[in-house]
Amino acid sequence: MQEADLVEARRIFRMAFGTFLGVPDPESFAADREYIFTRWRANPEAALVAEVNGTVAGSNFATNWGSFGFFGPLTVRPDLWNQHIAQKLLGPTMDLYAQWGVREAGLYTFAQSPKHIGLYQKFGFWPRFLTAIMSKGVIGRETSSIKYSALNEGERDQALRACRELTGSIYDGLNVTCEIRMVKDQNLGETVLLWGGDRLDAFAVCHGGEGSEAGRNNCYVKVAAVRPGPGAEDRFEHLLDAGEALATERGWQRIVAGVNLARSQAYRQLLRRGFRTDIQGVAMQKPDSPAYNRPDVFVLDDWR
Ligand SMILES: CC(C)(COP(=O)(O)OP(=O)(O)OC[C@H]1O[C@@H](n2cnc3c(N)ncnc32)[C@H](O)[C@@H]1OP(=O)(O)O)[C@@H](O)C(=O)NCCC(=O)NCCS
């Protein structure tokens, strides 16, 4: 994808989802949220475009989380659906994973759509657990978290190393630090860090407001992770407090977070805290194995 493709890729993204979901004015879909420009800026090499007669017909974005990869938003111009264009984008997406040395990959899609499930199955993805996109109204909380944006350069490097080490202890090689850098570099929100002495206990990468993946008045937890082992539940609760404290400070009224339902302890804790599901989709995984979707894993993400 080139910079010159961005406007049309975003128009197609809105029109494709708006059409599929039956939005009366499809191009207004997710008008207060941004995925296309921001993901391209973060990693243009991972942004793919399909062209028909020299014009943009669709696009896809691959994400590199170290040993794990996911992709999306994948969209094709509605008048060109069912002409194998998505498959032309998915082949090179799989090539990127091979190039990056991704061990397992996943995606989030519409559980009710045989087309979506069938399309991704062709590329070796298998439907597994549901993923719930949940939210609650923000309640002011008292916490003492560290904000990534407030750190100096040396401290940032240390924080990124600690985040990588933490996620690696959940799933070998899992590394989501590109999300922390993206939020910082493009001013999309904030990353909060909870330290327990000199060990990182937990962190949450949050998008906030219009022009990010959160949308107006929202705080969206793009990815959050808690150090596993005894006390993980308490650390998770503190992290959620820190997220709500950040949202209060910034005037974001709802906190939105996704969780795979195979992470059953985290899911139940969100329910107890008052989160309710707004949307649910299915996680498809390649190969057909859990990766880090396990009952004792306190990770928030949804692979969108
Ligand atoms: C989903 C989307 C990207 C697919 O793009 P597309 O170019 O129409 O897809 P393709 O033509 O490459 O592939 C369609 C495949 O769906 C599968 N399919 C369709 N109906 C199916 C069914 N009932 N059962 C099983 N598989 C089915 C087939 O494998 C078909 O390919 P084939 O004809 O070669 O066998 C496009 O419809 C879109 O933009 N939708 C709105 C946005 C969206 O939902 N994005 C994905 C979110 S996860």
PDBQT file of the ligand as one rigid body, heavy atoms in Angstrom, charges set to zero:
ROOT
HETATM    1  C1  LIG A 401     -15.198 -10.715   3.537  1.00  0.00    +0.000 C 
HETATM    2  C2  LIG A 401     -14.676 -10.104   2.258  1.00  0.00    +0.000 C 
HETATM    3  C3  LIG A 401     -13.337  -9.454   2.519  1.00  0.00    +0.000 C 
HETATM    4  C4  LIG A 401     -14.489 -11.248   1.241  1.00  0.00    +0.000 C 
HETATM    5  O1  LIG A 401     -13.980 -10.727   0.037  1.00  0.00    +0.000 OA
HETATM    6  P1  LIG A 401     -14.261 -11.418  -1.390  1.00  0.00    +0.000 P 
HETATM    7  O2  LIG A 401     -13.299 -10.823  -2.349  1.00  0.00    +0.000 OA
HETATM    8  O3  LIG A 401     -15.707 -11.335  -1.677  1.00  0.00    +0.000 OA
HETATM    9  O4  LIG A 401     -13.871 -12.936  -1.075  1.00  0.00    +0.000 OA
HETATM   10  P2  LIG A 401     -13.368 -14.035  -2.133  1.00  0.00    +0.000 P 
HETATM   11  O5  LIG A 401     -14.162 -13.913  -3.383  1.00  0.00    +0.000 OA
HETATM   12  O6  LIG A 401     -11.881 -14.009  -2.273  1.00  0.00    +0.000 OA
HETATM   13  O7  LIG A 401     -13.686 -15.367  -1.362  1.00  0.00    +0.000 OA
HETATM   14  C5  LIG A 401     -14.998 -15.752  -1.058  1.00  0.00    +0.000 C 
HETATM   15  C6  LIG A 401     -14.966 -17.175  -0.558  1.00  0.00    +0.000 C 
HETATM   16  O8  LIG A 401     -15.929 -17.307   0.455  1.00  0.00    +0.000 OA
HETATM   17  C7  LIG A 401     -16.198 -18.671   0.621  1.00  0.00    +0.000 C 
HETATM   18  N1  LIG A 401     -17.627 -18.846   0.781  1.00  0.00    +0.000 N 
HETATM   19  C8  LIG A 401     -18.637 -18.062   0.341  1.00  0.00    +0.000 A 
HETATM   20  N2  LIG A 401     -19.810 -18.561   0.755  1.00  0.00    +0.000 NA
HETATM   21  C9  LIG A 401     -19.551 -19.658   1.452  1.00  0.00    +0.000 A 
HETATM   22  C10 LIG A 401     -20.343 -20.603   2.151  1.00  0.00    +0.000 A 
HETATM   23  N3  LIG A 401     -21.668 -20.504   2.190  1.00  0.00    +0.000 N 
HETATM   24  N4  LIG A 401     -19.713 -21.623   2.772  1.00  0.00    +0.000 NA
HETATM   25  C11 LIG A 401     -18.389 -21.752   2.737  1.00  0.00    +0.000 A 
HETATM   26  N5  LIG A 401     -17.574 -20.879   2.091  1.00  0.00    +0.000 NA
HETATM   27  C12 LIG A 401     -18.159 -19.860   1.467  1.00  0.00    +0.000 A 
HETATM   28  C13 LIG A 401     -15.679 -19.402  -0.577  1.00  0.00    +0.000 C 
HETATM   29  O9  LIG A 401     -14.482 -20.030  -0.192  1.00  0.00    +0.000 OA
HETATM   30  C14 LIG A 401     -15.354 -18.258  -1.526  1.00  0.00    +0.000 C 
HETATM   31  O10 LIG A 401     -14.315 -18.537  -2.354  1.00  0.00    +0.000 OA
HETATM   32  P3  LIG A 401     -14.488 -19.497  -3.681  1.00  0.00    +0.000 P 
HETATM   33  O11 LIG A 401     -15.638 -18.954  -4.462  1.00  0.00    +0.000 OA
HETATM   34  O12 LIG A 401     -13.178 -19.352  -4.370  1.00  0.00    +0.000 OA
HETATM   35  O13 LIG A 401     -14.704 -20.865  -3.170  1.00  0.00    +0.000 OA
HETATM   36  C15 LIG A 401     -15.648  -9.071   1.667  1.00  0.00    +0.000 C 
HETATM   37  O14 LIG A 401     -16.902  -9.686   1.503  1.00  0.00    +0.000 OA
HETATM   38  C16 LIG A 401     -15.833  -7.827   2.521  1.00  0.00    +0.000 C 
HETATM   39  O15 LIG A 401     -15.154  -6.815   2.329  1.00  0.00    +0.000 OA
HETATM   40  N6  LIG A 401     -16.788  -7.889   3.494  1.00  0.00    +0.000 N 
HETATM   41  C17 LIG A 401     -17.067  -6.776   4.412  1.00  0.00    +0.000 C 
HETATM   42  C18 LIG A 401     -15.940  -6.548   5.385  1.00  0.00    +0.000 C 
HETATM   43  C19 LIG A 401     -15.601  -7.806   6.118  1.00  0.00    +0.000 C 
HETATM   44  O16 LIG A 401     -16.452  -8.546   6.572  1.00  0.00    +0.000 OA
HETATM   45  N7  LIG A 401     -14.284  -8.069   6.257  1.00  0.00    +0.000 N 
HETATM   46  C20 LIG A 401     -13.763  -9.234   6.927  1.00  0.00    +0.000 C 
HETATM   47  C21 LIG A 401     -13.939  -9.116   8.383  1.00  0.00    +0.000 C 
HETATM   48  S1  LIG A 401     -13.211 -10.485   9.218  1.00  0.00    +0.000 SA
ENDROOT
TORSDOF 0
